[in-house]
Amino acid sequence: MMKIFAISLLFITFAAATIAAEDRVDIASLEGSHTVWRNKVLSPVVTEKYEYYEVCGCDEEAIHCDLRQKCVTWKDGHKYDSLTSWDVKWDHEYDRTSETCAINSFKPIVEITFRYPKWKRTDDAPLSLIKKWDRYVNNLIIHENIHRDIVLEAAADLSRAVAQLSSSPSCAELDRTVRALFRVRMGKMHRDQREYDEVTKHGVTQGAVFP
C-alpha cells in the first residue's frame, strides 16, 4: 500500500510581488536507491519553478525605485527583492504483516519556487548598467540556491531517519512517528534558514542588493 503525505512550507528571503512570467524545470528524478537496514531510501525528487516580476528603468535610481515599488512587504515590515518557497511531500510503501507494519520504501518529493525581478531593459541601456544588474541577479541566485540546498538537506536527513525505523504495531503508529521525525527536521531547517539570513543579512553580504 502506498500513502502520500504533503506539508506545505514557506520561507521568505528576498521577496517578489507581481508575477510576469514563469518557467518550470524538473531537475531531479533519481531512480537509484540504497538500502539502510531493511528499508529502501530513495533520492528526493526535486522540481524547481521560476517566476519573475518585471521592473523598468533607464538608470540605477529609476530601477531601484521600481524595485521598491514592486517588491513584497513581508509580515516583518521589511521589503525584499526575491523569494524562495517550497512544498515538501513524501510517499512510502508499507510492508504489512498481521502483527506489524514497516516502511518498505520512502521517497521525499520537494517542489521549490523561486521568484526574481526581471529588468525590462531598453536597447540603448549602457553596458555598465547591464553588468551591474547581471551581477546583482547572479548574487540573488547564489543566495536563494543556498536556501534551496538547506531544504534539500533536511529532506535527505528525513529519509535517513526514516530508514532506521523498526516495525510498529500498526501503520497509523508508524505514520505518527514519521510525522514526528518530519517536524524535528523541519524545525532544524527553519532555524538553519534564519541563521543563514542573519549571517548574510538576507544576501547583502553576498552582493544581492541593487544598486
Secondary structure as GFF3:
##gff-version 3
##sequence-region A 1 211
A	DSSP	beta_strand	2	11	.	.	.	ID=ss1
A	DSSP	beta_strand	21	28	.	.	.	ID=ss2
A	DSSP	beta_strand	33	36	.	.	.	ID=ss3
A	DSSP	beta_strand	39	42	.	.	.	ID=ss4
A	DSSP	beta_strand	45	55	.	.	.	ID=ss5
A	DSSP	alpha_helix	60	70	.	.	.	ID=ss6
A	DSSP	beta_strand	72	73	.	.	.	ID=ss7
A	DSSP	beta_strand	79	80	.	.	.	ID=ss8
A	DSSP	beta_strand	83	96	.	.	.	ID=ss9
A	DSSP	beta_strand	101	119	.	.	.	ID=ss10
A	DSSP	alpha_helix	127	163	.	.	.	ID=ss11
A	DSSP	alpha_helix	171	200	.	.	.	ID=ss12
A	DSSP	three_ten_helix	204	206	.	.	.	ID=ss13
###
